[in-house]
Amino acid sequence: YCKGVCPRVLHYGLTSPNHAIIQNLVSELVDQNVPQPSCVPYKYVPISILLIEANGSILYKEYEGMIAQSCTC
């Protein structure tokens, strides 16, 4: 998961979507009741798991998109 506070000015390196940039501007300049953008996952990687089945065999599985590798606002 991602955790943190988004900066007041969302710079290019954060790869923030246009929605977050507009939401930030509206919150700051128009209506403070509009929430600030929050920290969210941007890129995911798989997680690898070894399972022992009921018959004793070992099974290796990869689940795509389970670990947040990078975050944005």
N, CA and C of each residue as an Amber inpcrd file, in Angstrom:
protein
   219
   0.8390000  -1.1730000   0.0000000   0.0000000   0.0000000   0.0000000
   0.8790000   1.2300000   0.0000000   0.2890000   2.3550000  -0.2590000
   1.0200000   3.6140000  -0.2410000   0.5030000   4.4620000   0.9050000
   1.4120000   5.1990000   1.4970000   1.0450000   6.0290000   2.6310000
   1.8720000   7.3060000   2.5730000   1.2370000   8.4060000   2.8510000
   1.9680000   9.6530000   2.8640000   1.0970000  10.8180000   2.4700000
   1.6580000  11.9890000   2.5940000   0.9520000  13.2170000   2.2610000
   1.4310000  13.6840000   0.9010000   0.4950000  14.0740000   0.0500000
   0.8600000  14.6160000  -1.2500000   1.2560000  16.0750000  -1.0790000
   2.2740000  16.5130000  -1.8130000   2.6920000  17.9090000  -1.6880000
   1.6390000  18.8620000  -2.2290000   1.7370000  20.1000000  -1.8040000
   0.7840000  21.1200000  -2.2330000   0.8800000  21.3300000  -3.7440000
   2.0790000  21.3330000  -4.2680000   2.2890000  21.4640000  -5.7120000
   2.7200000  20.1040000  -6.2400000   1.9200000  19.5370000  -7.1420000
   2.2180000  18.2230000  -7.7080000   3.1370000  18.4020000  -8.9140000
   4.4090000  18.0470000  -8.7760000   5.3610000  18.2320000  -9.8590000
   5.3380000  17.0540000 -10.8270000   5.9640000  17.2460000 -11.9720000
   5.9440000  16.2700000 -13.0600000   6.4670000  14.9030000 -12.6440000
   7.4730000  14.8430000 -11.7980000   8.0840000  13.5770000 -11.3930000
   7.1640000  12.6520000 -10.6170000   6.0570000  13.1670000 -10.0900000
   5.1120000  12.3230000  -9.3550000   4.2000000  11.5360000 -10.2790000
   4.2290000  11.8370000 -11.5650000   3.3610000  11.1930000 -12.5570000
   1.8920000  11.2080000 -12.1320000   1.4740000  12.3060000 -11.5540000
   0.0850000  12.4390000 -11.1090000  -0.8360000  12.6040000 -12.3090000
  -2.0140000  11.9840000 -12.2670000  -2.9680000  12.1790000 -13.3610000
  -3.5280000  13.6040000 -13.3330000  -4.0650000  14.0310000 -14.4510000
  -4.6300000  15.3790000 -14.5470000  -5.7110000  15.6070000 -13.4940000
  -6.4740000  14.5600000 -13.1850000  -7.5430000  14.6850000 -12.1840000
  -6.9820000  15.1450000 -10.8420000  -5.8660000  14.5760000 -10.4200000
  -5.2710000  14.9420000  -9.1320000  -4.7720000  16.3870000  -9.1520000
  -4.2200000  16.8030000 -10.2640000  -3.7220000  18.1750000 -10.3710000
  -4.8860000  19.1640000 -10.2840000  -5.9660000  18.8960000 -11.0200000
  -7.1450000  19.7670000 -10.9870000  -7.7870000  19.7380000  -9.6020000
  -7.8870000  18.5530000  -9.0040000  -8.4650000  18.4260000  -7.6590000
  -7.6730000  19.2630000  -6.6600000  -6.3630000  19.2450000  -6.7710000
  -5.5060000  20.0270000  -5.8860000  -5.7480000  21.5290000  -6.0640000
  -5.8420000  21.9750000  -7.3050000  -6.0970000  23.3910000  -7.5780000
  -7.4670000  23.8330000  -7.0720000  -8.4910000  23.0190000  -7.3270000
  -9.8480000  23.3520000  -6.8720000  -9.8870000  23.4140000  -5.3500000
  -9.2620000  22.4630000  -4.6950000  -9.2460000  22.4320000  -3.2280000
  -8.5790000  23.6730000  -2.6530000  -7.4890000  24.0930000  -3.2900000
  -6.7310000  25.2230000  -2.7590000  -7.3200000  26.5840000  -3.1350000
  -7.8310000  26.7110000  -4.3610000  -8.2350000  28.0230000  -4.8490000
  -9.7440000  28.2780000  -4.8460000 -10.5580000  27.2200000  -4.9100000
 -12.0030000  27.4020000  -5.0780000 -12.7900000  26.9850000  -3.8490000
 -12.5970000  25.7490000  -3.4100000 -13.4350000  25.2080000  -2.3340000
 -12.6100000  24.2840000  -1.4490000 -12.3370000  24.7030000  -0.2170000
 -11.5360000  23.9020000   0.7120000 -12.2620000  22.6320000   1.1530000
 -13.5490000  22.4890000   0.8380000 -14.2860000  21.2580000   1.1610000
 -13.9280000  20.1150000   0.2140000 -13.3350000  20.4420000  -0.9220000
 -12.8680000  19.4080000  -1.8500000 -11.5990000  18.8100000  -1.2410000
 -11.5530000  17.4860000  -1.0630000 -10.3800000  16.8810000  -0.4100000
  -9.1190000  16.9910000  -1.2670000  -7.9880000  17.0630000  -0.5960000
  -6.6870000  17.0490000  -1.2680000  -6.4700000  15.6670000  -1.8860000
  -5.6630000  15.5620000  -2.9470000  -5.3410000  14.2420000  -3.5000000
  -4.6410000  13.3800000  -2.4450000  -4.8220000  12.0840000  -2.5280000
  -4.1880000  11.1830000  -1.5700000  -3.1200000  10.3400000  -2.2660000
  -2.2850000   9.7360000  -1.4700000  -1.2050000   8.8860000  -1.9500000
  -1.7920000   7.5310000  -2.3730000  -1.5480000   7.1320000  -3.6330000
  -2.1050000   5.8890000  -4.1690000  -1.0350000   5.1230000  -4.9540000
  -1.1940000   3.7980000  -5.0970000  -0.2360000   3.0280000  -5.8940000
  -0.2420000   3.4630000  -7.3580000   0.9430000   3.4600000  -7.9600000
   1.1020000   3.8390000  -9.3670000   1.5730000   2.6420000 -10.2000000
   2.4740000   1.8460000  -9.6400000   3.0170000   0.6890000 -10.3470000
   3.0170000  -0.5130000  -9.4120000   2.6070000  -1.6420000  -9.9340000
   2.5260000  -2.8780000  -9.1450000   3.4960000  -3.9270000  -9.6930000
   3.9090000  -4.8300000  -8.8180000   4.7140000  -5.9890000  -9.2040000
   4.0500000  -7.2350000  -8.6170000   4.3780000  -8.4120000  -9.1610000
   3.7530000  -9.6370000  -8.6520000   4.3280000 -10.0760000  -7.3070000
   3.5930000 -10.9380000  -6.6240000   4.0740000 -11.5630000  -5.3990000
   4.1710000 -13.0740000  -5.6760000   5.2320000 -13.6980000  -5.1900000
   5.4480000 -15.1330000  -5.3790000   5.0950000 -15.8650000  -4.0950000
   4.4010000 -16.9970000  -4.2500000   3.9480000 -17.7560000  -3.0830000
   4.1970000 -19.2520000  -3.3100000   4.7040000 -19.9160000  -2.2750000
   4.8140000 -21.3700000  -2.2830000   3.6920000 -21.9290000  -1.4180000
   2.9250000 -22.8490000  -1.9670000   1.8150000 -23.4600000  -1.2380000
   2.0590000 -24.9550000  -1.0830000   1.6930000 -25.4870000   0.0620000
   1.7190000 -26.9400000   0.2660000   0.2690000 -27.4070000   0.1930000
  -0.0080000 -28.2110000  -0.8190000  -1.3750000 -28.6860000  -1.0330000
  -1.7050000 -29.8290000  -0.0790000  -2.9850000 -30.1740000  -0.0150000
  -3.4560000 -31.2250000   0.9010000  -2.7670000 -32.5690000   0.6490000
  -2.3940000 -32.8530000  -0.5980000  -1.7280000 -34.1270000  -0.9100000
  -0.2170000 -34.0790000  -0.6670000   0.3000000 -32.9260000  -0.1670000
   1.7040000 -32.8080000   0.1710000   2.5750000 -32.2160000  -0.9250000
   2.0360000 -32.0270000  -2.1080000   2.8390000 -31.4520000  -3.1840000
   3.0070000 -29.9450000  -2.9690000   4.1020000 -29.4420000  -3.4980000
   4.4100000 -28.0180000  -3.3650000   4.0600000 -27.3160000  -4.6700000
   3.3750000 -26.1970000  -4.5490000   2.9220000 -25.4500000  -5.7130000
   3.4600000 -24.0280000  -5.6400000   4.0630000 -23.5660000  -6.7290000
   4.5750000 -22.1970000  -6.8210000   3.5900000 -21.3750000  -7.6460000
   3.1810000 -20.2200000  -7.1180000   2.2510000 -19.3550000  -7.8450000
   2.7300000 -17.9230000  -7.7800000   2.4630000 -17.1830000  -8.8370000
   2.7070000 -15.7490000  -8.8630000   1.3720000 -15.0580000  -9.0820000
   1.0980000 -14.0600000  -8.2460000  -0.1180000 -13.2740000  -8.3620000
   0.2740000 -11.8840000  -8.8390000  -0.1820000 -11.5280000 -10.0230000
   0.1630000 -10.2380000 -10.6270000  -0.4760000  -9.0830000  -9.8670000
   0.2220000  -7.9580000  -9.8690000  -0.3190000  -6.7180000  -9.3330000
  -0.6470000  -6.7360000  -7.8510000   0.1610000  -7.3770000  -7.0460000
  -0.1440000  -7.5040000  -5.6180000   0.6950000  -6.5960000  -4.7190000
   1.8470000  -6.1390000  -5.1900000   2.7240000  -5.2980000  -4.3590000
   2.8790000  -3.9330000  -5.0350000   2.5990000  -2.8870000  -4.2860000
   2.7970000  -1.5290000  -4.8110000   4.2910000  -1.2360000  -4.8500000
   4.8220000  -1.0050000  -6.0400000   6.2460000  -0.7340000  -6.1840000
   6.5430000   0.7640000  -6.1300000   5.6330000   1.5680000  -6.6320000
   5.8060000   3.0190000  -6.5560000   4.4420000   3.6810000  -6.3530000
   4.4800000   4.8880000  -5.8390000   3.2460000   5.5980000  -5.4860000
   3.2140000   6.9700000  -6.1620000   2.0290000   7.5190000  -6.2470000
   1.8290000   8.8540000  -6.7730000   0.6660000   9.4990000  -6.0280000
   0.3200000  10.6920000  -6.4220000  -0.8010000  11.3840000  -5.7880000
  -2.0140000  11.3950000  -6.6960000
